[in-house]
Amino acid sequence: QVRLVQSGGGLVQPGGSLRLSCAASGLTFKIHTMDWNRQAPGNQRELVARIDSRGSTNYTDSVKGRFIISRDNARNMVYLQMNNVKPEDAGVYFCSVNRAGEVYWGQGTQVIVSS
């Protein structure tokens, strides 16, 4: 079965950097678009970044120029490099994949932005 296991996250100071990782298994990773999403307290889960099978990327406006999504198809990994982190970036981050119409989620990783 599809499994997404996240690592990284934690406490970061405003202006700092953090990298999130997501290890995928149970699917042909290289052909799937991978997403990073986040959910801030009291807010709905939102799509933050997306990378397709060719490596093309898309970002929500609030993180453009600061976050970088990347993938390593040899390791079945997707990453989210978070730079110049802002307080509004705080929340729980989830990697996800849509396979044959079913969305699979990682377990979530909390990002706390505080000085």
N, C-alpha and C positions, 0 to 999 in steps of 0.2 A: 504494500500500500504506500501511497505518497506520504512522505514525512519531511517536515521542514523543522530544523533545529537551529535556533538562534543563539548567538553569543555576542558579547560586547555590551555596550550600554553602561549606565551608571551615572555617576555625578560628574558634571563638567562645568567649568566656570564660563560665564558669558565671554564670548570671543575665543573660546577654546575649541578643540577638535576632539572628535570621537569617531570610532569606526564600529559599525555593526556588521555582523556576519550572519549568513544563513546557509546552512548545509542542507542540500536537497537529496532525497533518495526515493526510489520507487517509481521513477519516471525517466523518460528520455530527456534529460535536463536541457540539452543543447537546442532543442527545437521549441522550447517554451519561453514565452514572455514572463519575466519575473517582476514583481512589484514590491515596493516598500510603502507601507501605510503607517499612519499614526493616529492615535486617539488621545486627545487632551481631555483632562477632567471636564465633564459637562458637555463635551462636544461629540459629534459623530466621528466615526472613523473616516479618515480622508486619505486619498492616494497622494503620496509624496513624490515618488519617482518610479519610473518604469524603464525596463530595458528589454528590448525584443531579442529574437534569436540571432539577428545580425549585429547586435550591439548598438542599435540606435536607441537613444535615450530621450525621455521626456520628464519634465519636472513641473511640479506646481509652482506658481509664480513666486511664492514666498521663500522658496529655497533655491531658486535659480542663481547660479554664480557662487553658491556656498556649498551645496551638497553635490556629491558625485556618486552615481550608481555604477557599479561595474560587475562583471561576472567572469568566472574562471570555469569554462566548460570542462576542462580536464579534471577539475576537482569537484564539480557540481556545486559550486559556491556562488553566492551573490553577496555583494557588499554595498554598504552605504557609508561613504566617507562624509562626515558632517564637519564642516569648517565654519569658523566665525559663528559659532552657535549663539543663538539669541534666546532670551527667556521664553518666548512664544514657541520655541521648538520643543519644549518639554512635553512629555507624554509617554505613552506606551507605543512602541514601534513593532509592527508586524510585517514579516515578509509573507508573500502569498503568491500562488500560482493558480491559474485556471486551466484545468486539464479536462477536456471533453465536456465542458459546461459545468464542471464542479470546481468550486474554489476551495483550495486547501490553505491553511494558515499555520504560520509558526506560532510558538507558544507566547510570543510577546516579550519585549525587552523594555524596561523602563529607562527613560532618559530624564535626568533631573538637572536642571540648569540653575546653578546657584553660586554665588561668590562666598 
